[in-house]
Amino acid sequence: MKALFVPMIAAILATGFAVPAPAADKTEHMDHGAMHAHGAEVPLTEGLVRKVDKAGGLVTVSHGPLPNGMPAMTMAFRLKEAAWIDKVKDGQKIRFVADDVGGAMTIVRLEAAK
């Protein structure tokens, strides 16, 4: 049996037989910039500003589920634009898009809710 097996393996390797790479995981996170580049619009999430930390550059928001699969919760976000910190206040309803920027959840689009 070994006498047949070894030459068969050698023949397969000599023909350039390649093992296909595993398919990409369909659930992996796609950043919002890539989603926009592919024409998909990221929906805005509604939230309520609980706390504005101007010194730390953070806004704590109670929000519904995010499009990236994050469940509803209250959490602190960084802001893409530092000037936005002056445009939000405790108790304000907002609509926003958040993304992972440099390892920190960051609000990358922000507007006042109507």
Sequence and secondary structure as in RCSB ss.txt:
>XXXX:A:sequence
MKALFVPMIAAILATGFAVPAPAADKTEHMDHGAMHAHGAEVPLTEGLVRKVDKAGGLVTVSHGPLPNGMPAMTM
AFRLKEAAWIDKVKDGQKIRFVADDVGGAMTIVRLEAAK
>XXXX:A:secstr
 HHHHHHHHHHHHHTT         TTS   HHHHHHTT     EEEEEEEEETTTTEEEEEE   TTS  SEEE
EEEESSGGGGGT  TT EEEEEEEEETTEEEEEEEEE  
